[in-house]
């Protein structure tokens, strides 16, 4: 048996060792089969039956998942059932069958290819990963075009490591919820894929973006999946097995410690109170986030609502999600970011023209203020959900004061509309803005007079400020969160906001890195918002130090010239006084 190692992206930490179980890959037809005119109506009936079979099947799987692991993991199937109810998808399929006089397989293949091209053109990872939802639904209809003749034999229930080209969301939900999956290793995927989200919430190690592992392994191969370092080792020799068994024991012990940390108070050794918050995309992620120690939802990305349907979401669609969020998190705060779509995050129902430089184009609040009718629908839904008492509005990509003024006018109009209908809402709902454009950062002293709070989106802010595309392999080395200019900028934002009595949070990846988080703590930051899986690690690091020590070290580090010097200095000086502060870095 061949021994080799593959590097991918670790999306769910932990180490698993076991045997491979390969999954079947579905391929849509490339052959168009013509039909005579008298066969069109029966073919439409065949498609209709396949859609009904798919609805029944998904409802059954949803119930199975709910019984096994609870409501929070059945959300994927809810979204897919909504897609099946969407009339535009069925109409599109029927139109192809009628106009091209072809079988349903070809129509499904055409629609799938259309969405695949669309999503591949999107550079935003979160949106690109949503292609799998469309593929999942179309694949199930495709399979159900033929009525099942016999009951499919259940998979082997022994503990295995799932290896696949890709896992469709419903397949991931069903397989991972059974309790016999040790780990997942797949060719495709990213941090925000459903497989990644599910694996993290179920504590199953996972590595994605392995390119061709599904072609290089066979059932029964012995592999190691290291979801922490993003590595997969196939048929390792005995010495490497022993090394990873030892590493696995250390990690499992560390995870137990982190579980305890999640329940402890969020404060430094000298009593400084900080607040770990969660960045999420789906309302069903609230409970898992709270179980990891989140003290609120610091960033809810509302874009996913547009991905549940091929038509534009209604006010009720928005409200049902925001209300669920507010009720589940109550009384903890929920910061709902208004839709950040446009530019490279284009969706067909929005009909946005292609732009030469989408990252600097019509996106986020710029798009919302161009289409105010659509924006007001979202604002109404957020205001209605604010009746629960814990909802706040967060505006992305603000560049100038005029935008804030226009938003306030629209909010005033929407509030009046709700009052006329006697619909309850929080009259003084807090309004905040994202600081992710350098222009906004430079006029923070003016913005503090206009809004109630700030959230620093360091991912975009760093890219714009350093003029670096971190996804570009040729220049990504220049993307440095600890760059002296970035730290000076972030310190200025935090200090100006706090002097004005305004709440401020960091919701980029800086908040999830132990060294960067300690630097932010040294600036006096209280609110750290991040992917929920990183909360215990950051909480443990911040609980292990005294604020006065960190402030002194960070103040001294700010005199250094490079990101590397700053990082090395902070680690060295903090470890002298607080040796447990970076315990995580030896394991994670």
C-alpha positions, 0 to 999 in steps of 0.5 A: 500500500502506497504511503503519501501525505496531502495538504488541504484546509483544516476546517474542523480541528482534531485528529482521527485515525482509521479506515477509508470509506469512499462515497459515490460521486454523482455526474450529470448527463452530457447527452441530450435525448430528444423526445417526440411532441406527444412525449412532452406531457408524460415527461413533465409528469415524470419530472413532477413525480421526481420532485414529489419523491425528493420532497418526501425523501428530504422530509424523512431525512430531516426528521431522522437528523432532528431525532438524532442530533436536534433541530440545530442540524436539520436546517440544511434540509429546511433550506432545500425543501424551500428550494423545492417549493420555489416555482421559478426552479420548476418553471425553468426545468419545465421550459427547457423540456418543452422548448428543447423537447428533451428528457428531464435529465438534460434539463437538470443538467442544463440548470446545474451547469448554469448555476455552476458557472455562476457560482464559479465566477464568484470570488467570495468563498461563502457564496461560492460554497452555496453552489452545493445546495443547488447541486444537492437538490438537483441531484436528488431530483435527478436520482428520483426520476426513476422510481426506486425498485428495491430498498438500498442497503444501509451503509456499514455502521462501523467507524470509518473516515469518509473520503469523497470528491464532495459531500452534498449538504444533505448527505453530510448531515445524514452521514455525520449525524449517525455517530460512526464517522471518525473524520472527513477528507474531501477534494472540494470545499472550504471553511464555510461549506455545510460539511465544514460547519457540521463537522465543527459543530459535531467535533468531527475532524475535517480536511477539505480542498485536497484536490484528488484524494478520492482518486488516490485512496481505496476502501480500507486504506488506513489514514490519519486526518489532522483537521488542525493542521489541514493534513491527511496521511495515507497508509502511514508507517508505524513510527508516524502512527505512534506520533499521531496517536500521542498528538491525538491524546494531547489534543483530546485532553486539550479539548476537554480543558477548552470545554471547561473554559467555555463555562467560565467567566470571561475576564483576565486575571486582574478582573478585566471583563471581555466579551467573546461573540460569534460570527455566524451565517445560519440561525441554527448555529446560535445554540452551538455557538453559545455552548462554546462560550459565545456571549452573543452574536457579534455578526450575523451575515444575512446574505444566506437568506438570498440563497434559499430561493431563486427569487427575492426573499420577502419581508416574512422570509427575513423576519422569520430568520431574524425572529428565530435568531433573537429568540434563540440568543435572548437575552444576549445581543444579536448584531444583524449585518444588512445584506453584503451582496454585490460585486463579486458576491453577485446573485442572479435574482439581483440582476447586477451588471458585471463590473471591471473591479467588483471589490471596489464596486456596487456592493453592500450598503452601496447596493442597498441604497441604490435599491431602497425598496429592497433595503426597506424590506430588510430593515422592516424585518429587522425592526420587527425582530427588535421587539425581542429587545436584543437586536442591533443593526450593523451596516457594511462597507460605509465610506461617507457620512452621507450614507449614514444620513440616508440610512437614518432617513430610511429607518425613520420612514420604515418606523413610521410605516410600522407604527401606522400598522401598529406593529411593535419594534424597538424605537431606539434600536442601536445602529452601528457601522462596519469599519472596513474601508480606510476612509471610514477609519480615517473619519472615525472622529466624525462617525462617533457622532452619528452611530451607536457602535462600531465593528472593525472588519479587519479582513477587508480593512487590512486588504484595502489598507495594505493594497493586498489581495490575500487570496493572491498567492503572489502577494499574500505574504504582504497580508500582515494583521500585525503590520505596524500601520494596521495596529496603529490604525486599529488602536486609533479606531478603538481609542477614539470610539471608547473616548466617545463612549461608543461600543467597539468590536473586532469581527475579523480573523484578528479576533480569533488569533491568540497573539493578535487578540492579546494586542487588541486586549492591550488596546483596551478592546472588550468585544471579540467576535469570531467563528465560534470554534475559536472562542474557547481558544481565545477565551483561554488565552485572555483569561491567562493574562493580566491586562496591566501586563499586556498593556505594557508589552503592547505599548512597548511593541508598538515602537517596533518596525515590522510585523515579525518583530512585534509578534516575537516580542509580544509572545516572548514578553507575555510568556515570561509573566504568563506561561499559559497564555500561548499553551494553545499554539503548541497543540493548535 
